Amino acid sequence: MTDSSVTDPVAPEPQAGPVVSGPAAGPEAGGLALPEAAAPAGAAAPAASTTSRRVARAGGATVAAALVGVVIGVGIIEVRYDDPAPTAAAAPSSAAPAPTATPTPFGAKPNGNHFGSLRDLLLPVPGDFGLGPDDGPEGNDTELTADQLAATFDDDLGHVPKEQQDKLRQYFKDLHIKAAGVRTYKSRLGDLVVGIKLHQFNQQEVQKMNEYTAVFTGDTGLFRLGPTVPGHPEAHCYLMPAPPSAPIDRMECSAAEGDLLVVLSAEGVAPLPKDKIVALLTQQLDRLARPGASI
């Protein structure tokens, strides 16, 4: 694509794209349970400034808002992968009883393309976490198929100016998006909710999108610098702006691993346990690293 209105994601204002809702949706939806001291009854919420409202709308893999939802798993037009995932080999015949089920293999090929279910590729729930609340309509432990994503894309495209719709349709077609997966995690103490999303599409575009996220969040001055991820220089984290007295804080991270764009969103009682969040992201990226783990 050479049209700058499509391939250059800086052009639209951040709020022009869809809002990416984090997995934490308040106690009534299984979200964070705030200490009463942190959220006194009857306290009025401070009025948000124009900048903070704009940043809030830009949250959730911020920079992907300009791409009308690619990072939140929207935008399947056509799936075209020339390198199919290997299938599990048939068990040899023998007198021994056959296992009741054959695990489906998953992992990464030497060229960086991943195979297997995205639910298998997602980090299993660690011992000090449980499954978290639903991440909107996507649920809390889901793999989204091409048909599901296509339907969502068609719905969202109705909010885009008509003159841009054909360009976006072609752009999404060229991405060759295959699938998306989401899993949320809630700490046993109830003070931290983390969502991890995997988006599988063209490797070159995965890399470009991740690089753009790093530039946007680093150069605009709207976001606070987040921690580094040891062993994964392609990963970068940033925090939403918040006053020092804010009871809740939010951090997001993005990383490219072959044909998978990894997006982590964390929300919890301030100050955030950044080391714990980075540890989760490190485990997820290690699970995806080529040649990758497989059953």
C-alpha positions in Angstrom: 0.0 0.0 0.0 1.3 3.4 -0.8 -1.6 5.6 0.3 -0.4 7.4 3.4 -3.9 7.6 4.8 -3.8 3.9 5.2 -0.3 2.8 5.7 0.8 5.7 7.9 -0.9 5.2 11.2 0.1 8.6 12.5 -2.4 10.4 10.3 -5.6 9.8 12.4 -6.1 11.2 15.8 -5.7 8.5 18.5 -9.4 8.8 19.4 -10.5 8.0 15.9 -10.1 4.3 16.4 -12.1 2.0 18.6 -11.5 2.0 22.3 -9.9 -1.1 23.6 -11.5 -2.0 26.8 -9.3 -3.6 29.4 -10.2 -6.9 31.2 -10.9 -5.2 34.5 -14.5 -3.9 34.5 -15.1 -3.2 38.2 -16.2 -5.6 41.0 -19.6 -6.3 39.5 -17.9 -7.8 36.4 -15.2 -9.7 38.4 -12.7 -6.8 38.1 -10.6 -5.2 40.7 -11.9 -5.1 44.3 -10.6 -1.8 45.6 -9.9 -1.2 49.3 -12.5 1.1 50.8 -9.8 3.5 51.7 -8.7 3.8 48.1 -12.3 4.6 46.9 -14.2 6.4 49.6 -18.0 6.3 49.3 -19.5 9.4 47.8 -16.2 10.8 46.6 -16.6 12.7 43.3 -14.4 11.7 40.5 -12.1 14.6 39.3 -12.9 16.1 36.0 -10.7 14.6 33.2 -8.7 17.0 31.2 -8.8 17.0 27.4 -5.5 15.3 27.3 -6.4 12.5 29.7 -9.7 11.9 27.9 -7.8 11.6 24.6 -5.2 9.3 26.2 -8.0 7.1 27.7 -9.5 6.7 24.3 -6.1 5.8 22.9 -5.4 3.1 25.5 -5.3 -0.6 24.8 -2.4 -1.1 22.4 -2.7 2.6 21.9 -1.2 3.1 18.5 -3.4 0.5 16.8 -6.4 2.7 17.2 -5.3 4.3 13.9 -5.7 0.9 12.2 -9.3 0.6 13.2 -9.0 -2.3 15.6 -6.3 -4.6 14.2 -4.7 -4.9 17.6 -7.9 -5.8 19.3 -8.4 -8.7 16.9 -10.7 -6.9 14.4 -10.2 -7.1 10.6 -10.3 -10.4 8.9 -11.1 -10.1 5.3 -9.2 -13.0 3.8 -6.9 -15.6 5.3 -4.2 -16.9 3.1 -1.3 -18.9 4.7 0.9 -20.9 2.3 2.7 -22.7 5.1 0.1 -24.9 6.9 0.6 -26.0 10.4 1.9 -29.6 10.8 -0.5 -32.2 11.9 0.0 -34.6 14.7 1.6 -37.9 13.6 -0.6 -41.0 13.9 0.4 -43.2 16.8 2.0 -46.5 15.7 0.0 -49.6 16.2 1.0 -51.8 19.1 -0.5 -54.1 21.7 -0.3 -51.4 24.4 -3.6 -49.5 24.9 -3.7 -46.2 23.0 -4.0 -43.0 25.0 -7.5 -41.6 25.2 -6.6 -38.3 23.5 -3.7 -37.1 21.3 -2.5 -33.6 22.3 -2.5 -31.1 19.4 1.0 -29.8 18.8 1.8 -26.1 19.0 4.8 -24.0 18.8 6.9 -22.0 16.3 8.7 -22.9 13.1 12.2 -21.8 12.3 10.8 -19.1 10.1 8.9 -17.6 13.0 5.4 -18.6 12.0 3.4 -20.2 14.8 1.2 -23.3 14.5 -1.4 -24.8 16.8 -4.3 -23.2 18.7 -3.7 -19.7 20.1 -5.3 -20.9 23.3 -2.4 -23.4 23.6 0.1 -20.6 22.7 -1.3 -18.3 25.4 0.4 -18.5 28.8 -1.4 -21.0 31.1 -2.8 -19.4 34.3 0.0 -19.3 36.9 -0.5 -20.7 40.4 -0.9 -17.3 42.0 -3.5 -16.2 39.5 -6.9 -17.4 38.4 -8.9 -16.7 35.3 -9.8 -13.0 35.2 -13.0 -11.2 34.1 -14.3 -11.2 30.6 -12.5 -8.8 28.2 -15.7 -7.4 26.7 -17.5 -9.8 24.3 -14.3 -11.7 23.7 -14.5 -13.5 27.1 -11.7 -14.4 29.4 -10.2 -17.5 27.6 -11.0 -17.4 23.9 -9.7 -18.0 20.4 -11.4 -15.9 17.8 -11.8 -17.4 14.3 -11.6 -15.7 11.0 -15.4 -15.7 10.6 -15.9 -14.1 14.0 -13.3 -11.4 13.4 -14.7 -10.7 9.9 -18.2 -10.1 11.4 -16.7 -7.7 14.0 -14.7 -5.9 11.4 -17.8 -5.3 9.3 -19.6 -3.9 12.3 -16.7 -1.5 13.2 -16.2 -0.4 9.6 -19.6 1.3 9.7 -18.1 3.9 12.0 -15.3 4.8 9.6 -15.9 7.6 7.0 -17.2 6.1 3.8 -14.3 7.4 1.7 -11.8 5.4 3.8 -13.7 2.1 3.9 -12.4 0.6 0.7 -8.8 1.5 1.5 -9.2 -0.1 4.9 -10.7 -3.2 3.5 -7.8 -3.6 1.1 -5.3 -2.9 3.9 -6.9 -5.6 6.2 -6.9 -8.0 3.3 -3.2 -7.5 2.7 -2.5 -8.2 6.4 -3.6 -11.8 6.0 -4.8 -12.0 9.6 -5.3 -15.5 10.7 -6.7 -15.5 14.2 -6.7 -13.8 17.6 -6.7 -15.2 21.2 -7.3 -13.6 24.6 -6.8 -14.8 28.1 -7.2 -12.8 31.3 -5.6 -13.4 34.7 -6.7 -12.1 38.1 -4.4 -12.2 41.1 -5.6 -14.3 44.1 -5.6 -11.2 46.2 -7.8 -9.4 43.7 -5.6 -6.4 43.3 -4.3 -7.0 39.8 -6.0 -8.0 36.5 -3.9 -8.8 33.4 -5.1 -9.5 29.9 -2.9 -11.0 27.2 -3.9 -11.0 23.5 -2.2 -12.7 20.6 -2.9 -11.5 17.1 -1.6 -13.6 14.2 -0.9 -12.0 10.9 1.8 -11.1 8.4 5.2 -11.1 10.1 6.4 -7.9 8.4 3.2 -6.0 9.4 3.5 -7.4 13.0 7.0 -5.9 13.2 5.9 -2.6 11.8 3.0 -2.3 14.1 5.1 -3.1 17.2 7.8 -0.6 16.1 5.2 2.1 15.6 3.8 1.5 19.1 7.2 2.0 20.6 7.7 5.3 18.7 4.3 6.6 19.4 4.3 5.9 23.1 7.9 7.2 23.4 7.7 10.4 21.4 4.3 11.9 22.1 5.0 12.6 25.8 1.5 11.4 26.7 2.6 8.2 28.4 4.9 7.3 31.3 7.9 5.1 30.5 7.4 1.5 31.6 9.9 -1.2 32.6 12.0 -3.1 30.2 11.5 -6.8 29.6 14.9 -8.7 30.1 15.8 -10.9 27.2 13.2 -9.4 25.0 14.4 -6.1 23.5 11.5 -6.1 21.0 9.0 -5.7 23.9 8.2 -2.3 25.4 5.9 -1.1 28.2 4.2 2.2 29.0 1.9 3.5 31.6 -1.2 5.6 31.2 -1.0 9.1 32.7 -2.4 9.3 36.2 -2.1 11.7 39.2 0.1 10.6 42.1 -3.0 10.0 44.3 -4.8 7.8 41.8 -5.9 4.5 43.5 -5.7 2.6 40.2 -2.9 2.4 37.7 -2.7 0.9 34.2 0.2 -0.4 32.2 0.4 -1.8 28.7 3.1 -3.7 26.8 3.5 -4.7 23.2 5.9 -7.2 21.6 6.4 -8.9 18.2 7.3 -12.6 18.1 7.3 -13.9 14.5 3.8 -13.7 13.1 2.3 -12.9 16.5 1.7 -9.4 17.9 1.5 -9.8 21.7 -0.4 -7.1 23.7 -0.6 -7.1 27.5 -2.9 -4.9 29.5 -2.5 -4.7 33.3 -4.7 -2.8 35.7 -4.4 -2.8 39.5 -4.2 -1.0 42.8 -1.4 1.6 42.7 1.5 1.2 42.8 1.4 -1.6 40.2 3.6 -4.6 40.9 5.6 -4.1 37.7 8.0 -6.9 38.4 5.1 -9.4 38.5 3.6 -8.0 35.3 7.0 -8.2 33.5 7.4 -11.8 34.7 4.1 -12.7 33.1 5.0 -11.1 29.9 8.5 -12.8 29.9 6.9 -16.2 30.4 4.5 -15.5 27.5 7.2 -14.4 25.2 9.4 -17.3 26.1 6.6 -19.7 25.3 6.3 -18.2 21.8 10.0 -17.8 21.1 11.3 -19.7 18.0 11.7 -22.6 17.7 9.2 -22.5 20.6 7.9 -25.1 22.9 5.6 -27.8 21.7 3.8 -30.8 23.2 
